[in-house]
Amino acid sequence: MALVLTEEQQMLKTSAKEFFNGNAPIASLRDLRDKKSEAGYDQLVWSEMANMGWTGLVFPEAYGGLDFGYAGLGQILIESGKTLTPSPLMSSVIVSGTMINAYGSEEQKKTLLAAIAAGEKIVTLAYEESNAHRPHTAEASVSNNQLSGTKKIVLDGHVADTFLVTARTEKGLGIYVIDAAASGVSVERHTMMDSRNAATVTFSDVPVLAMIGLPGDGEKIMDHVLDVARICLSAEMLGSMEEAFERTMNYLKERKQFGVSIGSFQGLQHRAAHMFCEIEMCKSLVLKSLQAIDAESDELATLASMTKAKVGEIAKLVSNEGIQMFGGIGMTDDEEIGFFLKRARVAQLTYGDYNYHIDRYAALKSF
């Protein structure tokens, strides 16, 4: 498959760029942070995203979606990355929606998936139990149809209507549907370095509403869904690094020392050229991986780990270089380049960091 966008995907990308620039610039993120927004994201922006069909873009028409594909959704994510727009798109649509669409029952699709596609419900996955990324590990357990355990770093946990929770039984790892308003659910909100939402959620003998898939299918489901999430997050990270690079290049042209722009210094030109080449490689990796999701490729796992590792590495490079090339002003809160570094740091760790995916890629390739 050619690594180019279709005309429809390019039109969607253009539309997304105009929307985020007009409705969710980085100044909006600063405002949400400074006002300590209760939701942590602009609910009007989220509502408009749902009205435009973006929350159901990849889901079947039977459940209120547009069946447009992940390569198209990736273009929205890239543009949202350029303005660092916080929203439940990753937690609710990409992770939870993908899981329900691929493994949920018909009833779950008609209720939960349709509500996600309409932007009416926020559903999030609760699976981490430590600061290390271990998607197959769960001390949380289910007994007598009641779930108990504690989950960390639950994205958008404090605004979720429903949790999808990993827990272990004698049959293995399973994924269970829990009502966020149920008795026994305790949510402690955290604001991460990049000003986005996470939560620690404790479940104490909480009634299980349903199960996603079959008992013991949890590991298979988690691998597939998180690979989709890793690729989609990489698309967002790509947009962030593209914007950080562009801002840095503009600064090199404007900032003058010794009567000339610092962009004329050969040492900085070499560093800029290196970043440009690495970003171009990331563009190809991200598009190929997004297309692999739509094609249901057998290579999805290796592509996901390859892409997440590489994009994470270059996001760190570009954000670091941006701060260094801006100099002292780049370290201040007044200069927006610092927001890109903070987002890069959190995104690098989400769904597995560079080391996790290098090791996983090696294992998948039997190195």
C-alpha positions as CSV (number, residue, x, y, z in Angstrom):
1,M,0.0,0.0,0.0
2,A,1.4,3.4,-1.0
3,L,2.4,5.7,1.9
4,V,0.3,8.6,0.7
5,L,-3.0,10.0,1.9
6,T,-6.2,9.6,-0.1
7,E,-8.0,12.7,-1.2
8,E,-10.6,12.1,1.6
9,Q,-8.0,11.7,4.2
10,Q,-6.2,14.8,3.1
11,M,-9.5,16.8,3.3
12,L,-10.1,15.5,6.8
13,K,-6.5,16.5,7.8
14,T,-7.1,20.0,6.5
15,S,-10.4,20.3,8.3
16,A,-8.9,19.1,11.5
17,K,-6.0,21.6,11.2
18,E,-8.5,24.5,10.8
19,F,-10.6,23.2,13.7
20,F,-7.8,22.8,16.3
21,N,-6.1,26.1,15.3
22,G,-9.3,28.0,15.6
23,N,-10.9,26.3,18.6
24,A,-8.1,24.7,20.7
25,P,-4.7,26.6,20.4
26,I,-2.1,26.0,23.1
27,A,-3.4,29.1,24.8
28,S,-6.5,27.1,25.6
29,L,-4.4,24.4,27.3
30,R,-2.6,27.0,29.4
31,D,-6.0,28.4,30.4
32,L,-7.3,25.0,31.4
33,R,-4.2,24.4,33.4
34,D,-4.2,27.9,35.1
35,K,-7.9,27.7,36.0
36,K,-7.6,24.2,37.2
37,S,-10.4,23.0,35.0
38,E,-12.6,20.4,36.7
39,A,-12.9,18.3,33.6
40,G,-9.3,18.9,32.4
41,Y,-10.4,19.4,28.8
42,D,-12.7,21.8,26.9
43,Q,-16.1,20.2,26.9
44,L,-17.4,22.5,24.2
45,V,-14.5,21.5,21.9
46,W,-15.2,17.8,22.8
47,S,-18.9,18.2,22.0
48,E,-18.0,19.8,18.6
49,M,-15.6,17.0,17.8
50,A,-18.5,14.5,18.4
51,N,-20.9,16.6,16.3
52,M,-18.4,16.4,13.4
53,G,-18.4,12.6,13.7
54,W,-14.8,12.2,14.9
55,T,-15.7,10.2,18.0
56,G,-17.3,7.6,15.7
57,L,-15.0,7.9,12.7
58,V,-13.6,4.3,12.8
59,F,-16.7,2.4,14.0
60,P,-19.4,0.7,11.8
61,E,-22.3,2.7,10.6
62,A,-24.6,0.3,12.5
63,Y,-23.4,1.7,15.8
64,G,-23.4,5.4,14.8
65,G,-20.0,5.5,13.2
66,L,-18.6,6.5,9.8
67,D,-16.4,3.4,9.1
68,F,-13.7,5.8,7.8
69,G,-10.6,3.9,9.1
70,Y,-7.7,4.6,11.5
71,A,-5.5,6.1,8.7
72,G,-8.1,8.9,8.6
73,L,-8.4,9.2,12.4
74,G,-4.6,9.4,12.5
75,Q,-4.8,12.7,10.6
76,I,-7.0,14.2,13.3
77,L,-4.6,13.0,16.0
78,I,-1.6,14.5,14.2
79,E,-3.4,17.9,14.0
80,S,-4.5,17.6,17.7
81,G,-0.9,16.9,18.6
82,K,0.2,20.2,17.0
83,T,-2.0,22.2,19.4
84,L,-1.6,19.7,22.3
85,T,-5.4,19.5,22.6
86,P,-6.5,17.4,25.6
87,S,-9.6,15.3,25.1
88,P,-11.0,11.8,25.9
89,L,-10.3,10.8,22.3
90,M,-7.5,8.5,23.2
91,S,-9.0,6.9,26.3
92,S,-12.6,6.6,25.3
93,V,-12.7,6.3,21.5
94,I,-9.4,4.7,20.6
95,V,-8.8,2.4,23.5
96,S,-12.2,1.6,24.9
97,G,-14.1,2.0,21.6
98,T,-11.6,-0.3,19.7
99,M,-11.9,-2.9,22.4
100,I,-15.7,-3.0,22.4
101,N,-15.9,-2.9,18.6
102,A,-13.5,-5.8,18.2
103,Y,-14.4,-8.0,21.2
104,G,-17.7,-6.7,22.7
105,S,-21.0,-8.4,22.4
106,E,-23.8,-7.2,20.2
107,E,-25.5,-5.7,23.2
108,Q,-22.3,-3.9,24.3
109,K,-21.9,-2.5,20.8
110,K,-25.5,-1.2,20.7
111,T,-25.2,0.5,24.0
112,L,-21.6,1.3,25.0
113,L,-20.1,1.6,21.6
114,A,-23.0,3.7,20.2
115,A,-22.7,6.0,23.2
116,I,-18.9,6.4,22.7
117,A,-19.5,7.1,19.0
118,A,-22.0,9.8,19.8
119,G,-19.8,11.4,22.4
120,E,-22.4,10.7,25.0
121,K,-20.3,8.5,27.3
122,I,-16.7,8.4,28.4
123,V,-15.4,4.9,28.8
124,T,-11.8,4.3,29.9
125,L,-9.5,1.3,30.4
126,A,-8.1,0.7,33.9
127,Y,-5.2,-1.8,33.8
128,E,-2.0,-0.4,35.2
129,E,-1.2,-1.4,38.8
130,S,2.3,0.0,39.1
131,N,4.5,2.7,37.5
132,A,5.9,0.1,35.2
133,H,4.0,-0.8,32.0
134,R,2.8,-4.4,32.6
135,P,-0.4,-4.9,30.7
136,H,-0.7,-8.6,31.4
137,T,-0.2,-8.2,35.2
138,A,-3.3,-7.9,37.4
139,E,-3.6,-8.3,41.2
140,A,-7.2,-7.1,40.9
141,S,-9.6,-10.1,41.1
142,V,-13.2,-11.1,40.6
143,S,-15.0,-13.3,43.0
144,N,-18.8,-13.9,43.2
145,N,-19.2,-11.4,40.3
146,Q,-17.6,-8.6,42.4
147,L,-14.3,-6.9,41.5
148,S,-11.7,-5.7,43.9
149,G,-8.3,-4.0,43.3
150,T,-6.6,-0.7,42.6
151,K,-5.6,0.7,39.2
152,K,-3.1,3.5,38.6
153,I,-2.7,6.0,35.8
154,V,-6.3,5.6,34.6
155,L,-6.5,8.2,31.8
156,D,-9.6,10.4,32.2
157,G,-10.6,8.3,35.1
158,H,-12.2,11.1,37.1
159,V,-14.6,11.9,34.2
160,A,-15.4,8.4,33.1
161,D,-18.9,7.0,33.1
162,T,-17.7,3.4,32.7
163,F,-14.5,1.5,33.4
164,L,-13.1,-1.5,31.5
165,V,-11.0,-3.2,34.2
166,T,-8.5,-6.0,33.9
167,A,-8.7,-8.6,36.7
168,R,-7.6,-12.1,37.2
169,T,-9.6,-15.2,38.0
170,E,-8.7,-18.9,37.9
171,K,-9.4,-18.8,34.2
172,G,-6.8,-16.1,33.6
173,L,-6.9,-12.4,32.8
174,G,-10.3,-11.0,31.9
175,I,-11.7,-7.5,31.2
176,Y,-14.8,-6.4,33.1
177,V,-17.3,-3.6,32.7
178,I,-17.8,-1.5,35.8
179,D,-20.2,1.4,36.3
180,A,-18.2,4.4,37.5
181,A,-21.1,5.5,39.8
182,A,-21.4,2.1,41.5
183,S,-20.9,1.7,45.2
184,G,-17.4,0.7,46.1
185,V,-15.7,2.8,43.4
186,S,-13.3,5.4,44.7
187,V,-11.5,7.8,42.3
188,E,-8.6,10.1,43.1
189,R,-7.7,12.5,40.3
190,H,-4.1,13.4,39.4
191,T,-2.9,16.0,37.0
192,M,0.1,14.9,35.0
193,M,3.2,16.9,34.0
194,D,1.5,17.7,30.7
195,S,-1.6,19.0,32.5
196,R,-3.7,16.0,31.3
197,N,-5.9,13.8,33.4
198,A,-5.1,10.5,35.2
199,A,-6.5,8.9,38.3
200,T,-6.0,6.2,40.8
201,V,-9.2,4.1,41.0
202,T,-9.9,1.7,43.8
203,F,-12.6,-1.0,43.5
204,S,-14.0,-2.6,46.6
205,D,-16.4,-5.5,45.9
206,V,-17.9,-3.6,43.0
207,P,-20.6,-5.5,41.0
208,V,-19.5,-6.6,37.5
209,L,-21.9,-5.5,34.8
210,A,-20.5,-7.6,32.0
211,M,-17.3,-9.0,30.5
212,I,-15.5,-8.1,27.3
213,G,-14.7,-11.3,25.4
214,L,-14.3,-14.6,27.1
215,P,-12.6,-15.5,30.4
216,G,-8.9,-15.8,29.9
217,D,-9.0,-13.7,26.7
218,G,-7.6,-10.7,28.4
219,E,-4.0,-10.9,27.3
220,K,-4.9,-11.3,23.6
221,I,-7.4,-8.5,23.8
222,M,-5.0,-6.2,25.6
223,D,-2.2,-6.8,23.1
224,H,-4.4,-5.9,20.1
225,V,-6.1,-2.9,21.7
226,L,-2.9,-1.4,23.1
227,D,-1.1,-1.9,19.8
228,V,-3.8,0.2,18.2
229,A,-3.4,2.8,21.0
230,R,0.3,2.9,20.6
231,I,0.1,3.6,16.9
232,C,-2.6,6.3,17.4
233,L,-0.6,7.9,20.2
234,S,2.4,7.9,17.9
235,A,0.4,9.8,15.4
236,E,-0.4,12.5,18.0
237,M,3.3,12.6,19.0
238,L,4.3,13.0,15.4
239,G,2.1,16.1,15.2
240,S,3.6,17.5,18.4
241,M,7.2,17.0,17.1
242,E,6.3,18.5,13.8
243,E,5.0,21.7,15.5
244,A,7.9,21.9,17.9
245,F,10.4,21.5,15.0
246,E,8.6,24.3,13.0
247,R,8.6,26.6,16.0
248,T,12.3,25.9,16.6
249,M,13.2,26.6,13.0
250,N,11.3,29.9,13.0
251,Y,13.1,30.9,16.1
252,L,16.5,30.1,14.5
253,K,15.6,32.5,11.7
254,E,14.4,35.3,14.0
255,R,17.0,35.2,16.8
256,K,20.1,37.2,16.1
257,Q,23.6,37.0,17.6
258,F,26.7,38.9,16.3
259,G,24.4,40.6,13.8
260,V,23.2,37.4,12.1
261,S,20.4,34.9,12.6
262,I,21.5,32.0,14.7
263,G,20.1,29.7,12.0
264,S,23.1,30.6,9.9
265,F,25.4,28.8,12.3
266,Q,26.6,25.5,10.8
267,G,26.4,23.6,14.0
268,L,22.7,24.4,14.5
269,Q,22.0,23.6,10.8
270,H,23.5,20.1,11.2
271,R,21.3,19.5,14.2
272,A,18.2,20.8,12.4
273,A,18.9,18.6,9.4
274,H,19.2,15.6,11.6
275,M,15.8,16.3,13.2
276,F,14.2,16.9,9.8
277,C,15.4,13.5,8.5
278,E,14.3,11.7,11.7
279,I,10.8,13.3,11.6
280,E,10.4,12.2,7.9
281,M,11.1,8.6,8.9
282,C,8.6,8.9,11.7
283,K,6.0,10.1,9.2
284,S,6.4,7.0,7.1
285,L,6.3,4.7,10.1
286,V,3.1,6.2,11.5
287,L,1.3,6.1,8.2
288,K,2.3,2.6,7.5
289,S,1.2,1.5,11.0
290,L,-2.1,3.3,10.7
291,Q,-2.7,1.5,7.4
292,A,-1.8,-1.8,9.0
293,I,-4.6,-1.4,11.5
294,D,-7.1,-0.9,8.8
295,A,-5.7,-3.9,6.8
296,E,-5.7,-6.1,10.0
297,S,-2.1,-6.9,9.3
298,D,-0.4,-9.8,10.9
299,E,2.6,-7.5,11.5
300,L,0.6,-5.1,13.7
301,A,2.4,-6.0,16.9
302,T,5.9,-5.5,15.5
303,L,4.9,-2.3,13.6
304,A,3.3,-0.9,16.8
305,S,6.4,-1.5,18.9
306,M,8.7,-0.3,16.2
307,T,6.7,2.9,15.7
308,K,6.2,3.7,19.4
309,A,9.9,3.2,20.2
310,K,11.1,5.3,17.2
311,V,8.5,8.1,17.6
312,G,9.2,8.2,21.4
313,E,12.9,8.5,20.8
314,I,12.5,11.3,18.2
315,A,9.9,13.2,20.3
316,K,12.5,13.3,23.1
317,L,15.2,14.5,20.6
318,V,13.0,17.2,19.1
319,S,11.6,18.5,22.3
320,N,15.1,18.6,23.9
321,E,16.6,20.4,21.0
322,G,13.7,22.9,20.9
323,I,14.4,23.9,24.5
324,Q,18.2,24.1,23.9
325,M,17.9,26.1,20.7
326,F,15.4,28.6,22.3
327,G,18.0,29.0,25.1
328,G,17.0,30.5,28.4
329,I,13.6,31.7,27.3
330,G,12.7,28.1,26.4
331,M,12.9,27.2,30.1
332,T,10.3,29.8,31.1
333,D,6.6,29.1,31.3
334,D,5.9,32.2,29.1
335,E,7.4,30.3,26.1
336,E,5.1,27.6,24.7
337,I,8.0,25.3,23.6
338,G,8.1,23.9,27.1
339,F,4.6,22.5,26.7
340,F,5.8,20.3,23.9
341,L,8.6,18.8,26.1
342,K,6.2,18.1,28.9
343,R,3.7,16.3,26.6
344,A,6.6,14.4,24.9
345,R,7.7,13.1,28.3
346,V,4.3,11.8,29.3
347,A,3.5,10.3,25.9
348,Q,6.8,8.5,25.8
349,L,5.8,6.6,28.9
350,T,2.2,5.9,28.0
351,Y,1.5,2.4,26.7
352,G,5.1,1.5,27.1
353,D,8.3,3.5,26.8
354,Y,11.3,3.1,24.4
355,N,13.0,0.3,26.4
356,Y,9.8,-1.7,26.7
357,H,9.1,-1.6,23.0
358,I,12.7,-2.3,22.0
359,D,12.6,-5.4,24.2
360,R,9.2,-6.4,22.9
361,Y,10.2,-5.9,19.3
362,A,13.3,-8.1,19.8
363,A,11.1,-10.8,21.4
364,L,8.6,-10.7,18.6
365,K,11.4,-11.1,16.1
366,S,13.1,-13.8,18.2
367,F,16.3,-11.9,18.5
